[in-house]
């Protein structure tokens, strides 16, 4: 009997602690993108002028540095009046980007009609973000559960799934118990590229569309190191070719696919055309998962640039800054191919919408 009473008291105490911590977080969290420093700065620039844009790019640093809104818009039909803003950020990966899109269309939809969202696998966390607010600020109970389920239905190696699941659980507990919360609140860790907040705002404001272009200095510095060994580009190309040639390809991760379908539907309800963009700048371990998703996604909601035979220029070392990014020449190639893909799927989407509304 005593043991039962003790267990009940412990459970009641835990529930009380969680409720108090939930209240603290609700009171002190300044925004729903809090913790992602790049998105924080970008949203400060975007929200005051959000009605000037109708198309958003969301994703990792590959989107941030390599998807150019100005060039993209110039390739669109004039009657579409496309005006794009780049909301890519370093290390912004699913499901953080999924939560960001859901919150954005709910809280600050503005006049957004199109969102191009980078297609990636779920749950590979950067070690440098471990035990930081950057890692856990978006982990609500629902997203935590989604991450665990998505990881264990994925094609990732077992050791990576275990490690990522442990990191996810550790982060969720830290978030739930507010461990180190106030320290993180006033001392956010810098992003990988070590760009300070003031400098980042100056650079982004100069373009006025959220993109941080690759500088000539950075291209020279990173390129010199990258060109010493470009073999991984061939590995990714061969992995994609092999996967695309399978007669019996693996089924898509059902948990991840359900999330993508849900995002498409939520955007549709808000009058937004959501398009997923898959590009070659991915790890070999991601190829099977992401290509399986492309087979299940509706054609009107996918730009797939992963096929080395169809897009060989995206695999060229001369267009790359490193394995994760393109240089200035590659940025133009990626943006052009993304624009061509968007023109194709958006035309079909508009025709379908007209037919549906008759």
N, C-alpha and C positions, 0 to 999 in steps of 0.2 A: 504493500500500500504506500509505504514511504517512497519507494522508488518511483511509483507512478506519480505521486505528488511532485517529486523532484523534477521528473521529466516534464510535467505540465508547466512548472514554474520556469524551467529553462526555455521551453518553447515560447511561453508568454513573454519572457525577457527578450528573446531574440526578435520576436515580432515587434516589440516596443522599440528596440534599437533600430530595426529596419524602418519603422514608421518615422522615427525622429530623423534618421538620416535622409529619408525621402523628403521630409519637410525642409531640411537644411539645403538639399540640392535644389529643390523647387524655388527656394528663396534666393539663393546666391548664384545659380547658373545664369549667366548673362544672355545666353542664346542657345539655340538648338544645334549650332555648329561649333560650339565652344570646345576648344581642345585642338582643333585643326587650325593652326596658326595662319596658313595660307588662305584657307577659306574665310577665316575671320577678317583678314585684310581685304580680300576680294569682295566680300559681302558689304563691307563698309563703303566700297566704291560703287558697287552694283545697285544697292537698294535705292539710293537717291535718284538714280537715272533708269530704274528698271523698266519704265514704260517706253523707253527708247529702243528696247530690244525685244525681239520675238523668238529668238533661237538661242539655246544655251548648249555649251559643250561641257560635259561633266566627266571626270576621270582622274587618272594619275598624272604624274609629271610629264608623261609622254604627250598627254593632251595639253597640258599647261604650256610646254615649250614648242610643240610641233603641230598643233592644229590652229592655223592662222585665220581668225575671223574676217579680216579685211580681204584676203585673197579668196576665201570661201564665198563671201557675199558677192564678190565681183563676178563669180562664175554662175550665179543663180539667175534665173529669168527675172527681168525687171518687174514684171507684174506680181511676182511673189513678194517683193519688197522685204527680202530676208535681211535682218540686222542681228548679227551674232555677238554673243559675249562668252568669253572663255572662263569657265569656273573649274578648270582642272587644278589639281594641287598635288604636291609631292606626297607619295604614299597613300593617296586616296583610293582605296580599293573596296570591292564588295566585302561585306554588306554595308560598310559605312556610306558608300556612294548611294546605295539603295535607300537608306534612311534619309539621306540628304535630299534626294529627289522627292520622296514622299512628303517630307516636311515643307519643302520649297513650294510644291504645287498646292499644298493645303494652306500655308501661312502667307506666302508672298508670291502668288502666281503671276502678278503683274499682267502683262499682255503676251506672255509666253505661248507660242503655238507649236514649237518644236523643241525637243531635247535629244541631243546625240550623246548617248551614254556608253562609255568604254565597257566592252565585254571582257570580263576576267573570271578566273575561278574564285572560290571563296576561301578565305581564312588563312592565307600565308602572311603571318605578321612579321614585321621587321624587328629584329632583335634590339635595335637601338631605341625602339619605342616601348620596350618592356618596362613595366612598373612606372609608366608615365601617364599623364592625363590624355595625351595624344592617342594612347592605345585603348582607353576604356570609356571615354566620355559618352560614346554613342551606344554602349552596350546595355540596352534595356532588357528586361527578362525575355521579351518576345524575340529580340535579335540574338540574344545569347542562345536560346533554344534553337533558333534557326541555324546558327553557326555550327553547333554541335551536330545537328541532324544532317546538314549539308556536307560537313567534313566526312562523316561516316558513310555517306552514300556516294562519295567522290571517287575518282580514279587515282587520287594521290597515293603515294607509297604509305604503308602502314605506319612507319616510324614518324613520318611527317604529320600524319593525321593525329597520332598520339601526342606529339610535341605541341602541335597547334591547339589541340583540345585542352591540354593542360594550361597553356598560356591564356587561352580564352577563359577558362574557369578561374584562374588566378586573377585575371583582370576584372571579371565580373564580381568576384568577392571583394576586391579592392574598391570597386565602384559602389557596391551595395553597402559596405561598411564605412565608406568615405575615408579609407586609409590614405593619408597623405593628401587629402583633398585640398585643404587650405594652402598647403605648401605649393601644390600644383596651380592653384588659382592665381597666385601672385608670382609664380616663377615658371612660366611655360618653357619647356625645352625648345631650343631652336630646331628648325627642320634640317634635313640632311645637307642641303646646299649652303647652309650657314648664311643665308641672306637675311639681314636684319629687317625688322618690321618697317622702319622708316625708308630704307633703300628699296624694299620690295614695293611699297606704296608708290614711291617716286617712279619706279620703272613701269609698274602696271598702269599708273595714271598717264604716263607718257603715251602709251598705246591707246588708252581709253576703251579697251575692249577686253581686258583681263588677261591677255597673253603676255608671257615673258619670253621674248625672242632669245635665241642662242646668240651670244655675242661672238665676234670674231676671235677675241682673246680666249674665250672658253672653248671654242671650236678648235683652235690651234693646240691648246693645252690638253684637252681630253682626247682629241683625235690622234695626237702623236703617240699616246699610250695605247689607244685602242688598235691602231694599225700594226702594232707589234704582233698581235695574234687575233685574227678575225675568224677563226675556225668555228666558233659557236654559231655564227650566222648560217653556215652550211649545215650544222647539226639541226637547227630549227627548221630550215628549209626542207631537209630530208625527212624530218619527223612529220611535218605537215603533209608532204607528198605521200608518205607511207600511210598516214591516217586517212587522207582523202581517197586513197585507192582501195581501201578495205571493202570487201564484198559484204561482210557482215559487221558493220561498225557497232561499237558499244552504244547502249541506250543512254540518253542524257540523264544526268543526275535529277531524279524526280523532285527532290526538295528544292534544288536551285531553279529548275524549270518552272515550278509552281510560283516561285517568287518573281521570276521574270514575267510570267503571264499576268500575275497580279499587278505588277507595275504598269504593264501595257494597258490593262483595263482601267486602273486608277487615272492614268494620264488621259485616256480616251474620255472618261467622264468629265474631265476638266477641259475638254476640247484641245488636247495636246497630242501631237504625233510623237511618240517615243520610238527612237531608232537606236539599236545597239550597234556599236562599231568594234569590229575585231581587226586588229593590225598585227604584223609579225613580231613586234617587240614584246615577246613573252618568253618565259622559261620553257625549256623542253618538257618539264613535268606538267605544264599547263595545257599542252596541245590537245591531248585526248579529251579532257573535260570540256574545253571551250568549243572544239569542233563538233562534239556531240550535241552541244546546245544549239549550234547553228543549224543543225539538221532538223531541229524541232521548232525553232522560232518561225513565226510567219514571215514570208518573204518581204512584206511591206514594212517590216520592223527590223531589218538587218542589212548592214553594210559589211560584207565579209571580204577583207583584203588579205587573207592569209595564204591564198593559193600561190605558190612560187611560180607556177607556169603562167598564171594570168597577170601577176604583179611582180615580175622579176626585179624591177627597179627598187622595190621596197626591201629587197634582200641584199642589195649591193653595198659593199663596205664603203664605197666612195660617197654614199648618201647617208652614212651613219656617223653619229657622234660617239656612241658606244653601243652596248648590247640593248640598252633600254630606251635610247633616244636617237632621233635623226639630227643631222646637221642642218645648216640653212638650206642647202640644196634639197636634202631629203624632206625637210619640212614642206617645201613647195610641192614636191611629188605627193606626199601623203595627203596634203590638203586638197590637191587637185583630184586625186582618186576618191577621197571621201566626198567631195562635192559631186563628182559624177555618180557615185553610188547613191547619194542622197537625192539627186535629181530623179534617178530612176525609181526609187522606192516611194518618194513623195508624190510623184506624178501618179503612180498606181494607187497610192493611198487617197489622193484627192478624187480620182475617178471612182474609187470604191465608195467614198463618202457621198458623192453626188448620186450614185446609183442607189445607195441605201436610203437616202433622204427623199427619193421620189415617191 
